[in-house]
């Protein structure tokens, strides 16, 4: 109790300082006046009485300071005074202050931005109650690498029934890559949505902003008694319905099916997947209706589509849940897959198991894809921050050298070394805080830019990179670490015991011993070495990215526009739908700037693919071949070379026999040393109906992944597809901008098929950029870090040399007075940085050779020890070091001896 009373009194005293000082002065004056009066009563004169009273009373100043220490918080007040002094010091050197703040902001801002991405992807818990109780369900097999986080409907139902280990179980399917025709505001658009199970929201324990959530009654065939229900996000409610308060009960048409809005979820809720943000949630039992003609709901073990999660029952640990799931995995199979004993036997032999992972942060496939590049980028950020700190430490040491007489004088007057170190560290802390604040202000914009590189610009995926406790804790630790890295060594060095000798020296003289100190040189050499590592890394990644763009893809993406259609919800089918595509292509070909138009089932660089096994008597066995269905003119539009044979025509109908075109890799496999044109290949089943006549051979293309060699591929005639309602993509080669074509394409589609959503328009060059998003992000950031490293290194070399040169003015003047030439002085000063740059470059080469191995998996066609990259990096760094050193050297060579001696 006494402690809190004392603390309260001391805290209150901070805000009543003037009043308490006045009361103290009044009390001191009263004591002294009483003593003076008593001395005068004894017969002393007024002057002698006051002198004796003051002598008997003691040091007034000491009493005053002792009282202030006892009544207030001396450490806080001392810190405040140090902060004010540090601010005055920085105001006196605005150039240094701005340089220091910007340098730290570059390093800390980049670190914070990348950590925000890592936090959003890996660390940030879901915005739901008690997220630590959630688990993500997956299955494993010994013949498959990794974990599979999608279950078929029967297996989900089996897990859902395990009430002994789970309170509730939810499942969802993010239909973000599927086109959804949502009728509203008298137009058709494409929105992101999710099919969810009846217990999806109850498992997450999330309450709606308005209305109610979906329940098990909604998730049944035919919907509830009131029809199909839908829950929408707050963003969708505000953008589509202008935040109408009567939203509950309104109708929403999805895929030509009426849904009733029953609830609105708050903006902070994004579901179980932190990188997929649905705008609409509908019951998963509506999937066969909305996703027709697909039917994953009733696909059994053929369709593993549901991402499943659960909330553990009270008292059940993750280990206990996994033990129960592992023991029940085979019985679950026996109870769900009843029509394929071979599949069950194979699953048992491959040790099929259903297991649970911690689900507090949700689940996303993007984690496995991006964790390695983000880790590499974060390491580059750390190197950049360390380089910035070394640079500031070197500048502070050089700056402190100019204050040695001041510090030595304060030591002689009674200041302790600890007190001086505290003041210098507070100055470093102030620089770190200002740099951190600047970096923190820029971090959100940088994070959003990096997020765009990671997940693309198409709006399909997203990620919450907002600042939270994790980020602020990281920033606080970074600021403290930066303070210690920046300020500790300069503070120790500036308050060394030899400072008393500086009082005897002139203000600009520098002893031989001082010049021989190697610590500043070592720090600068380390800075040069780190800069070289970053420059080499940027060179390797940029060289790799350039080779990826220049690699022979087998087609020309420039000028190609993709128009993706969803034809599942309109009336045409079969030959009538095929005629629609043909007429649409004809209409589009008359638009200005259109060179050619065709169609395909698989879009290049989209990641979509399907394969078929083929064989023939010459191949010696079946081989998996990547398939694509294309219309006439596809190879001309894509500029894929026709090596032999002819293109498809609109007359290649099923009645004319199945036709196929092979790429060169497939042709060489199936017909080694022969002309494939006119010969046949068969599907792996060997039925007569699976025979295809090869009508052409085309060049290899890298349509799926530009990083890998072209696979064996085949192209079937789109005119021979037996699918009744295929959704194709129009590929259009245009001259000039794609914007006019996009508007014309949407208008033509709305005129010819008003029931379908507008085609999704992308450019193949944009798809290529997105396909190489990780490589582009890493190369861009590495280039940014390398440029910052060169700039910071140049500032450090220039600053330290300028400080040291200024302190040697008198020495240089004496040298020149004794006959030294300007060229000799220029070489003398320039040489100080030369050995630092050379030693740092040598150390940097060793570090770069070791560190470049970590980039090996990110490089394409580039050796981790590319001699051109290493030589160019050293050349660039030496050029920057020379440029930073020449200005102080030139200034030193122009010193007039008389002026230098007069200044001394």
KAJO-V608613 format. One record per residue. N is the residue number from 1. SS is DSSP state (helix for helix, strand for strand, loop for the rest). PHI is phi in radians with two decimals (none if undefined). Layout:
N | SS | PHI
N | SS | PHI
//
This chain:
1 | loop | none
2 | helix | -1.07
3 | helix | -1.07
4 | helix | -1.19
5 | helix | -1.13
6 | helix | -1.13
7 | helix | -1.08
8 | helix | -1.13
9 | helix | -1.15
10 | helix | -1.14
11 | helix | -1.13
12 | helix | -1.12
13 | helix | -1.13
14 | helix | -1.09
15 | loop | -1.70
16 | loop | -2.17
17 | helix | -1.10
18 | helix | -1.12
19 | helix | -1.13
20 | helix | -1.18
21 | helix | -1.10
22 | helix | -1.13
23 | helix | -1.12
24 | helix | -1.11
25 | helix | -1.08
26 | helix | -1.11
27 | helix | -1.20
28 | helix | -1.10
29 | helix | -1.07
30 | helix | -1.11
31 | helix | -1.05
32 | helix | -1.19
33 | helix | -1.12
34 | helix | -1.11
35 | helix | -1.14
36 | helix | -1.08
37 | helix | -1.06
38 | helix | -1.14
39 | helix | -1.15
40 | helix | -1.16
41 | helix | -1.13
42 | loop | -1.44
43 | loop | 1.92
44 | loop | -1.38
45 | loop | -1.26
46 | helix | -1.09
47 | helix | -1.18
48 | helix | -1.14
49 | helix | -1.09
50 | helix | -1.17
51 | helix | -1.09
52 | helix | -1.14
53 | helix | -1.13
54 | helix | -1.17
55 | helix | -1.16
56 | helix | -1.22
57 | helix | -1.22
58 | loop | 1.77
59 | loop | -1.18
60 | helix | -1.12
61 | helix | -1.10
62 | helix | -1.12
63 | helix | -1.11
64 | helix | -1.07
65 | helix | -1.17
66 | helix | -1.09
67 | helix | -1.13
68 | helix | -1.12
69 | helix | -1.13
70 | helix | -1.31
71 | helix | -1.56
72 | loop | -1.99
73 | loop | -2.03
74 | helix | -1.06
75 | helix | -1.16
76 | helix | -1.14
77 | helix | -1.18
78 | helix | -1.13
79 | helix | -1.10
80 | helix | -1.11
81 | helix | -1.11
82 | helix | -1.11
83 | helix | -1.12
84 | helix | -1.10
85 | helix | -1.12
86 | helix | -1.11
87 | helix | -1.10
88 | helix | -1.12
89 | helix | -1.11
90 | helix | -1.22
91 | helix | -1.15
92 | helix | -1.26
93 | loop | -2.23
94 | helix | -1.11
95 | helix | -1.12
96 | helix | -1.10
97 | helix | -1.07
98 | helix | -1.12
99 | helix | -1.07
100 | helix | -1.12
101 | helix | -1.14
102 | helix | -1.14
103 | helix | -1.05
104 | helix | -1.19
105 | helix | -1.09
106 | helix | -1.06
107 | helix | -1.25
108 | helix | -1.23
109 | helix | -1.10
110 | helix | -1.13
111 | helix | -1.06
112 | helix | -1.14
113 | helix | -1.11
114 | helix | -1.20
115 | helix | -1.13
116 | helix | -1.07
117 | helix | -1.13
118 | helix | -1.08
119 | helix | -1.10
120 | helix | -1.14
121 | helix | -1.50
122 | helix | -2.12
123 | helix | -1.89
124 | loop | -1.22
125 | loop | -1.23
126 | loop | -1.10
127 | loop | -1.43
128 | loop | -2.35
129 | loop | -1.14
130 | loop | 0.88
131 | helix | -1.12
132 | helix | -1.15
133 | helix | -1.48
134 | strand | -1.46
135 | strand | -2.36
136 | strand | -1.79
137 | strand | -1.63
138 | strand | -2.58
139 | strand | -2.25
140 | strand | -2.27
141 | loop | -2.43
142 | loop | -1.19
143 | loop | -1.63
144 | loop | -2.21
145 | loop | -1.45
146 | loop | 1.35
147 | loop | -2.11
148 | strand | -1.88
149 | loop | -1.76
150 | loop | -2.21
151 | strand | -1.98
152 | strand | -1.37
153 | helix | -1.02
154 | helix | -1.06
155 | helix | -1.18
156 | helix | -1.04
157 | helix | -1.10
158 | helix | -1.17
159 | helix | -1.19
160 | helix | -1.07
161 | loop | -1.45
162 | loop | -1.45
163 | loop | -1.29
164 | loop | -1.29
165 | loop | -2.08
166 | strand | -2.20
167 | strand | -1.15
168 | strand | -2.75
169 | strand | -2.29
170 | strand | -2.16
171 | strand | -2.55
172 | strand | -2.68
173 | strand | -2.36
174 | strand | -1.35
175 | loop | -1.65
176 | loop | -1.21
177 | loop | -1.57
178 | loop | -1.71
179 | loop | -1.36
180 | loop | -2.02
181 | strand | -1.49
182 | strand | -1.88
183 | strand | -1.51
184 | strand | -2.97
185 | loop | 0.94
186 | loop | 1.10
187 | strand | -2.58
188 | strand | -1.85
189 | strand | -2.37
190 | strand | -1.93
191 | loop | -2.26
192 | loop | -1.58
193 | strand | -2.57
194 | strand | -2.57
195 | strand | -1.49
196 | strand | -2.29
197 | loop | -1.36
198 | loop | -1.10
199 | loop | -1.76
200 | helix | -1.01
201 | helix | -1.29
202 | helix | -1.20
203 | helix | -1.17
204 | helix | -1.38
205 | loop | 0.96
206 | loop | -1.84
207 | loop | -1.64
208 | loop | -1.35
209 | loop | -1.30
210 | strand | -2.41
211 | strand | 1.25
212 | loop | -2.38
213 | loop | -1.70
214 | loop | -1.28
215 | loop | -2.24
216 | loop | -1.09
217 | loop | -1.18
218 | loop | -1.33
219 | loop | -1.63
220 | loop | -2.48
221 | loop | -1.02
222 | loop | 1.54
223 | loop | 1.33
224 | strand | -1.32
225 | loop | -1.11
226 | loop | -1.61
227 | strand | 1.84
228 | loop | -1.33
229 | strand | -1.89
230 | strand | -2.46
231 | strand | -2.01
232 | strand | -2.04
233 | strand | -1.45
234 | helix | -1.09
235 | helix | -1.09
236 | helix | -1.16
237 | helix | -1.09
238 | helix | -1.32
239 | helix | -1.40
240 | helix | -1.57
241 | helix | -2.04
242 | loop | 0.95
243 | loop | 1.13
244 | loop | -1.03
245 | loop | -1.20
246 | loop | -1.69
247 | loop | -1.11
248 | loop | -1.14
249 | loop | 1.72
250 | loop | -1.26
251 | strand | -1.65
252 | strand | -2.37
253 | strand | -1.67
254 | strand | -2.10
255 | loop | 0.94
256 | loop | 1.10
257 | strand | -2.14
258 | strand | -1.42
259 | strand | -2.19
260 | strand | -1.87
261 | strand | -1.27
262 | strand | -1.95
263 | strand | -2.88
264 | strand | -2.24
265 | strand | -1.57
266 | loop | -1.14
267 | loop | -1.10
268 | loop | -1.29
269 | loop | -1.60
270 | loop | -2.21
271 | loop | 1.56
272 | loop | -1.48
273 | loop | -1.80
274 | loop | -1.26
275 | loop | -1.97
276 | loop | -2.28
277 | loop | -1.92
278 | loop | -1.18
279 | loop | -1.65
280 | strand | -2.35
281 | strand | -2.05
282 | strand | -2.30
283 | strand | -1.06
284 | helix | -1.22
285 | helix | -1.24
286 | helix | -1.55
287 | helix | -1.02
288 | helix | -1.08
289 | helix | -1.46
290 | helix | -1.28
291 | loop | -1.73
292 | loop | -0.96
293 | loop | -1.51
294 | loop | -1.21
295 | loop | -2.59
296 | loop | -1.28
297 | loop | -1.00
298 | loop | -1.78
299 | loop | -1.39
300 | helix | 1.07
301 | helix | -1.32
302 | helix | -1.38
303 | loop | -2.15
304 | strand | -1.64
305 | strand | -2.25
306 | strand | -1.65
307 | strand | -1.46
308 | strand | -2.01
309 | strand | -2.47
310 | strand | -2.63
311 | strand | -1.95
312 | strand | -1.11
313 | loop | -1.22
314 | loop | -0.98
315 | loop | 1.49
316 | loop | -1.66
317 | loop | -1.48
318 | helix | -1.10
319 | helix | -1.13
320 | helix | -1.14
321 | helix | -1.10
322 | helix | -1.19
323 | helix | -1.10
324 | helix | -1.17
325 | helix | -1.16
326 | helix | -1.09
327 | helix | -1.20
328 | helix | -1.68
329 | helix | -1.07
330 | helix | -1.16
331 | helix | -1.00
332 | helix | -1.08
333 | helix | -1.08
334 | helix | -1.05
335 | helix | -1.51
336 | helix | -1.94
337 | loop | -1.70
338 | loop | -1.77
339 | loop | -2.05
340 | loop | -2.66
341 | helix | -1.16
342 | helix | -1.11
343 | helix | -1.13
344 | helix | -1.12
345 | helix | -1.09
346 | helix | -1.11
347 | helix | -1.11
348 | helix | -1.12
349 | helix | -1.14
350 | loop | -1.66
351 | loop | 0.98
352 | loop | -1.09
353 | strand | -2.49
354 | strand | -1.76
355 | strand | -2.39
356 | strand | -2.23
357 | strand | -1.98
358 | strand | -0.97
359 | loop | -2.13
360 | loop | -1.08
361 | loop | -1.75
362 | loop | 1.38
363 | loop | -2.45
364 | loop | -2.69
365 | loop | -1.17
366 | helix | -1.13
367 | helix | -1.06
368 | helix | -1.12
369 | helix | -1.34
370 | helix | -1.88
371 | helix | -1.12
372 | helix | -1.19
373 | helix | -1.10
374 | helix | -1.17
375 | helix | -1.11
376 | helix | -1.11
377 | helix | -1.13
378 | helix | -1.12
379 | helix | -1.12
380 | helix | -1.11
381 | helix | -1.06
382 | helix | -1.07
383 | helix | -1.11
384 | helix | -1.13
385 | helix | -1.14
386 | helix | -1.08
387 | helix | -1.09
388 | helix | -1.08
389 | helix | -1.15
390 | helix | -1.09
391 | helix | -1.09
392 | helix | -1.18
393 | helix | -1.08
394 | helix | -1.14
395 | helix | -1.13
396 | helix | -1.17
397 | helix | -1.14
398 | helix | -1.14
399 | helix | -1.22
400 | helix | -1.16
401 | helix | -1.09
402 | loop | -1.30
403 | loop | -1.85
404 | helix | -1.12
405 | helix | -1.15
406 | helix | -1.07
407 | helix | -1.16
408 | helix | -1.14
409 | helix | -1.10
410 | helix | -1.15
411 | helix | -1.10
412 | helix | -1.14
413 | loop | -1.48
414 | loop | 2.04
415 | loop | -1.19
416 | loop | -1.48
417 | helix | -1.12
418 | helix | -1.07
419 | helix | -1.17
420 | helix | -1.18
421 | helix | -1.10
422 | helix | -1.06
423 | helix | -1.15
424 | helix | -1.18
425 | helix | -1.19
426 | helix | -1.11
427 | helix | -1.09
428 | helix | -1.14
429 | helix | -1.10
430 | helix | -1.10
431 | helix | -1.07
432 | helix | -1.11
433 | helix | -1.14
434 | helix | -1.16
435 | helix | -1.13
436 | helix | -1.13
437 | helix | -1.08
438 | helix | -1.13
439 | helix | -1.15
440 | helix | -1.17
441 | helix | -1.17
442 | helix | -1.52
443 | helix | -1.04
444 | helix | -1.02
445 | helix | -1.13
446 | helix | -1.15
447 | helix | -1.06
448 | helix | -1.14
449 | helix | -1.14
450 | helix | -1.14
451 | helix | -1.05
452 | helix | -1.10
453 | helix | -1.17
454 | helix | -1.27
455 | helix | -1.93
456 | loop | 1.49
457 | loop | -1.90
458 | loop | -1.40
459 | loop | 1.43
460 | loop | -1.31
461 | loop | -2.00
462 | loop | -2.62
463 | loop | -2.78
464 | loop | -1.46
465 | loop | -1.95
466 | loop | -1.20
467 | loop | -1.32
468 | loop | -2.43
469 | helix | -1.05
470 | helix | -1.02
471 | helix | -1.17
472 | helix | -1.14
473 | helix | -1.13
474 | helix | -1.08
475 | helix | -1.11
476 | helix | -1.10
477 | helix | -1.11
478 | helix | -1.10
479 | helix | -1.13
480 | helix | -1.14
481 | helix | -1.09
482 | helix | -1.11
483 | helix | -1.04
484 | helix | -1.18
485 | helix | -1.15
486 | helix | -1.36
487 | helix | -1.78
488 | helix | -1.17
489 | helix | -1.12
490 | helix | -1.03
491 | helix | -1.16
492 | helix | -1.09
493 | helix | -1.24
494 | helix | -1.26
495 | loop | -1.91
496 | loop | -1.11
497 | helix | -1.16
498 | helix | -1.33
499 | helix | -1.13
500 | helix | -1.08
501 | helix | -1.18
502 | helix | -1.18
503 | helix | -1.11
504 | loop | -1.40
505 | loop | -1.56
506 | loop | -1.24
507 | loop | -1.16
508 | loop | -2.03
509 | loop | -1.28
510 | loop | -2.25
511 | loop | -1.26
512 | helix | -1.12
513 | helix | -1.08
514 | helix | -1.08
515 | helix | -1.18
516 | loop | -1.43
517 | loop | -1.13
518 | loop | -1.83
519 | helix | -1.03
520 | helix | -1.03
521 | helix | -1.13
522 | helix | -1.12
523 | helix | -1.08
524 | helix | -1.17
525 | helix | -1.11
526 | helix | -1.08
527 | helix | -1.10
528 | helix | -1.09
529 | helix | -1.10
530 | helix | -1.11
531 | helix | -1.07
532 | helix | -1.13
533 | helix | -1.05
534 | helix | -1.18
535 | helix | -1.16
536 | helix | -1.10
537 | helix | -1.03
538 | helix | -1.11
539 | helix | -1.11
540 | helix | -1.13
541 | helix | -1.19
542 | helix | -1.17
543 | helix | -1.07
544 | helix | -1.12
545 | helix | -1.11
546 | helix | -1.06
547 | helix | -1.16
548 | helix | -1.11
549 | helix | -1.23
550 | helix | -1.60
551 | loop | -1.12
552 | loop | -1.27
553 | loop | -1.42
554 | loop | 1.53
555 | loop | -2.53
556 | loop | -1.91
557 | loop | -1.34
558 | loop | -1.18
559 | loop | 1.49
560 | strand | -1.77
561 | strand | -1.99
562 | strand | -1.76
563 | strand | -2.12
564 | strand | -1.59
565 | loop | -1.93
566 | loop | -2.17
567 | loop | -1.80
568 | loop | -1.22
569 | loop | -1.95
570 | loop | -2.13
571 | loop | -1.43
572 | loop | -1.20
573 | loop | -2.74
574 | helix | 1.04
575 | helix | -1.10
576 | helix | -1.14
577 | helix | -1.22
578 | helix | -1.06
579 | helix | -1.12
580 | helix | -1.06
581 | helix | -1.02
582 | helix | -1.10
583 | helix | -1.17
584 | helix | -1.11
585 | helix | -1.07
586 | helix | -1.09
587 | helix | -1.11
588 | helix | -1.21
589 | helix | -1.15
590 | loop | -1.56
591 | loop | -1.26
592 | loop | -1.04
593 | loop | 1.51
594 | strand | -1.40
595 | strand | -1.60
596 | strand | -2.81
597 | strand | -2.40
598 | strand | -2.65
599 | strand | -2.40
600 | strand | -2.62
601 | loop | -1.49
602 | loop | -2.05
603 | loop | -1.50
604 | loop | -1.01
605 | loop | 1.19
606 | loop | -1.53
607 | loop | 1.56
608 | loop | -1.33
609 | loop | -2.85
610 | strand | -2.48
611 | strand | -2.18
612 | strand | -2.45
613 | strand | -1.57
614 | strand | -2.20
615 | strand | -2.67
616 | loop | -2.73
617 | loop | -1.09
618 | loop | -1.61
619 | loop | -1.46
620 | loop | 1.28
621 | loop | 2.56
622 | loop | -1.31
623 | strand | -2.48
624 | strand | -1.34
625 | strand | -2.21
626 | strand | -1.27
627 | strand | -1.97
628 | strand | -2.67
629 | strand | -1.82
630 | strand | -2.30
631 | loop | -1.69
632 | loop | -0.96
633 | loop | 1.52
634 | helix | -1.11
635 | helix | -1.21
636 | helix | -1.19
637 | helix | -1.14
638 | helix | -1.46
639 | loop | 1.02
640 | loop | -1.66
641 | loop | -1.15
642 | strand | -1.59
643 | strand | -1.53
644 | strand | -2.84
645 | strand | 1.51
646 | loop | -2.27
647 | loop | -1.46
648 | loop | -1.15
649 | loop | -2.24
650 | loop | -1.22
651 | loop | -1.55
652 | loop | -1.39
653 | loop | -1.65
654 | helix | -0.94
655 | helix | -1.14
656 | helix | -1.52
657 | loop | 1.64
658 | loop | -1.23
659 | strand | -2.00
660 | strand | -2.61
661 | strand | -2.11
662 | strand | -1.81
663 | strand | -1.48
664 | helix | -1.13
665 | helix | -1.10
666 | helix | -1.15
667 | helix | -1.12
668 | helix | -1.15
669 | helix | -1.30
670 | helix | -1.38
671 | loop | -2.35
672 | loop | -1.09
673 | loop | 1.24
674 | loop | -2.18
675 | loop | -1.57
676 | loop | -1.26
677 | loop | -1.09
678 | loop | 1.62
679 | loop | -1.65
680 | strand | -2.15
681 | strand | -2.26
682 | strand | -2.21
683 | strand | -1.13
684 | loop | -1.11
685 | loop | -1.32
686 | loop | 1.36
687 | loop | -1.26
688 | helix | -1.07
689 | helix | -1.25
690 | helix | -1.59
691 | strand | -1.41
692 | strand | -2.16
693 | strand | -1.58
694 | strand | -1.38
695 | strand | -1.88
696 | strand | -2.89
697 | strand | -2.22
698 | strand | -2.07
699 | loop | -1.18
700 | loop | -1.20
701 | loop | -2.33
702 | loop | -1.85
703 | loop | -1.39
704 | loop | -1.49
705 | loop | -2.61
706 | loop | -1.25
707 | loop | -1.42
708 | loop | -1.98
709 | loop | -1.08
710 | loop | -1.09
711 | loop | -1.42
712 | loop | -1.15
713 | strand | -2.42
714 | strand | -2.44
715 | strand | -2.12
716 | strand | -1.70
717 | strand | -1.32
718 | helix | -1.06
719 | helix | -1.25
720 | helix | -1.93
721 | loop | -1.33
722 | loop | -1.60
723 | loop | -1.19
724 | loop | -1.35
725 | loop | -2.33
726 | loop | -1.29
727 | loop | -1.88
728 | loop | -1.86
729 | strand | -2.02
730 | strand | -1.44
731 | strand | -1.91
732 | strand | -2.19
733 | strand | -1.68
734 | strand | -2.21
735 | loop | -1.76
736 | loop | 1.58
737 | loop | -1.25
738 | loop | -1.51
739 | helix | -1.08
740 | helix | -1.08
741 | helix | -1.13
742 | helix | -1.02
743 | helix | -1.11
744 | helix | -1.16
745 | helix | -1.14
746 | helix | -1.18
747 | helix | -1.13
748 | helix | -1.16
749 | helix | -1.14
750 | helix | -1.11
751 | helix | -1.29
752 | helix | -1.50
753 | loop | -2.55
754 | loop | -1.16
755 | loop | -1.50
756 | loop | -1.71
757 | loop | -1.19
758 | loop | -1.06
759 | loop | -1.08
760 | strand | -1.45
761 | strand | -1.82
762 | strand | -2.43
763 | strand | -1.85
764 | helix | -1.19
765 | helix | -1.15
766 | helix | -1.14
767 | helix | -1.11
768 | helix | -1.14
769 | helix | -1.05
770 | helix | -1.22
771 | helix | -1.09
772 | loop | -1.80
773 | helix | -1.03
774 | helix | -1.14
775 | helix | -1.11
776 | helix | -1.15
777 | helix | -1.10
778 | helix | -1.17
779 | helix | -1.15
780 | helix | -1.10
781 | helix | -1.17
782 | helix | -1.09
783 | helix | -1.11
784 | helix | -1.09
785 | helix | -1.13
786 | helix | -1.12
787 | helix | -1.10
788 | helix | -1.10
789 | helix | -1.11
790 | helix | -1.13
791 | helix | -1.11
792 | helix | -1.13
793 | helix | -1.12
794 | helix | -1.08
795 | helix | -1.09
796 | helix | -1.12
797 | helix | -1.11
798 | helix | -1.12
799 | helix | -1.11
800 | helix | -1.16
801 | helix | -1.21
802 | helix | -1.12
803 | helix | -1.09
804 | helix | -1.16
805 | helix | -1.16
806 | helix | -1.08
807 | helix | -1.34
808 | loop | -1.86
809 | helix | -1.00
810 | helix | -1.16
811 | helix | -1.06
812 | helix | -1.13
813 | helix | -1.06
814 | helix | -1.11
815 | helix | -1.00
816 | helix | -1.23
817 | helix | -1.16
818 | loop | -1.52
819 | loop | 2.02
820 | loop | -1.15
821 | loop | -1.49
822 | helix | -1.07
823 | helix | -1.10
824 | helix | -1.15
825 | helix | -1.14
826 | helix | -1.01
827 | helix | -1.18
828 | helix | -1.05
829 | helix | -1.26
830 | helix | -1.06
831 | helix | -1.17
832 | helix | -1.04
833 | helix | -1.48
834 | helix | -1.10
835 | helix | -1.22
836 | helix | -1.12
837 | helix | -1.12
838 | helix | -1.17
839 | helix | -1.12
840 | helix | -1.11
841 | helix | -1.13
842 | helix | -1.11
843 | helix | -1.14
844 | helix | -1.12
845 | helix | -1.08
846 | helix | -1.12
847 | helix | -1.09
848 | helix | -1.14
849 | helix | -1.13
850 | helix | -1.32
851 | helix | -1.30
852 | helix | -1.13
853 | helix | -1.09
854 | helix | -1.18
855 | helix | -1.65
856 | helix | -0.97
857 | helix | -1.26
858 | helix | -1.71
859 | loop | -1.71
860 | loop | -2.21
861 | loop | 1.13
862 | loop | -2.32
863 | loop | -1.31
864 | loop | -1.19
865 | loop | -2.16
866 | loop | -0.99
867 | helix | -1.13
868 | helix | -1.17
869 | helix | -1.14
870 | helix | -1.14
871 | helix | -1.14
872 | helix | -1.10
873 | helix | -1.13
874 | helix | -1.12
875 | helix | -1.07
876 | helix | -1.11
877 | helix | -1.15
878 | helix | -1.17
879 | helix | -1.13
880 | helix | -1.13
881 | helix | -1.11
882 | helix | -1.16
883 | helix | -1.11
884 | helix | -1.27
885 | helix | -1.60
886 | helix | -1.23
887 | helix | -1.15
888 | helix | -1.05
889 | helix | -1.14
890 | helix | -1.10
891 | helix | -1.06
892 | helix | -1.13
893 | helix | -1.23
894 | loop | -1.71
895 | loop | -1.18
896 | loop | -1.53
897 | helix | -0.98
898 | helix | -1.12
899 | helix | -1.13
900 | helix | -1.15
901 | helix | -1.21
902 | helix | -1.14
903 | helix | -1.12
904 | loop | -1.18
//
